[in-house]
Amino acid sequence: MKKLFVLILTSLFIGCSFNSEPARSTEEHAELVLENFLEELEMDVISLHAIQDVQRQIGYVEQFQKLEHVQTSSEMKDLVSFTEENYLFEASENPDLTFEDYLDDMENVATKKNLEVVERNSSKIVIDQGYRMYDVLFRYELVSKNDNNQRYNGNALFTVRVIYEHKSHRFYTAIVKDVEFES
């Protein structure tokens, strides 16, 4: 019984992280997502790890190899702006709602969710969603055939957008957002 108790406690402590850092770096997480995307294209399946335009440009991947991590951008905040355009959409469902009431509602929602209101004026409210974004750039050697049956054999620069949630100290998501073929 004592051994079982010690085993359970040990497994709990091994699974817990006492620091607030993620298990992987931003670059490692971005590379994992990019390679999952490329492996899925090797199997000729639709990937959820990239925007459709990138998938169409790459098509079917025959082989790939990482050449280098080029750079990681500085941290960017995930800011959302609510303007009169958003209000007009809401007002179509609730005609009694004034623009000022709409801005107040957005501020109340932000406060309830512990989100920072970055800016508030008579024309908009800007809310920090609490996520931090990084663009990670990699150079890969790639052999592929796109959706138009055009073959590519050379180097490609991939940009992976990584979104990190600081409150939970976890990666929220990542997606391959761009590819640029080098001649």
C-alpha positions, 0 to 999 in steps of 0.5 A: 500500500505504501509503495502504491501511495509513493508511486501515485505521488511520484507520478503526480510530481513528475507530471506537474511543472513547478515553473511557469515555463512551457515544456517546449520553446516557441521555436520547438513548438513551431517546428513540431507544428510545421513538421506535422503539417509536412508529414500530413501532406506526405500522406496526401491528407488535408492538414489543419496545421496550415492555412489553405493557401499554403496547402495549395502552394505546397500540395503533396510533399515527397520529402523535406528536411529542415535546414535552419531556424531563421528567426523568431519575431518579437512578441506581438499582442493579440488585440481586438478592436470593436468599432461601429461596424461590429456594432451595426451587426449587433444592432441588427439583432438588437435595435434598442442597443446604442453604440455607447451601450455596445462599447460598455457591454464589450468593456464589461465582457473584458472586465469579467474575463480579466482582459485588459482594455487597451483603448476606449474612445468614442469610436472604438474599444481595443481589448488585449485578448491575453495571447502573445503571438510570435512568427517563427521563420524556418528554411526547409529543403522541399520536394513537392507537387502542388495542386496544379501539378507543378513540381518544386525541388528547392528551398522554402521559407515557412512562417509559423504563427505561434500563439501563447497564452500567458495566463495558463503558460501554454501554447494556445495554437500554431499554424503555418501561415506563409510559404515563400519559395526560393529560386 
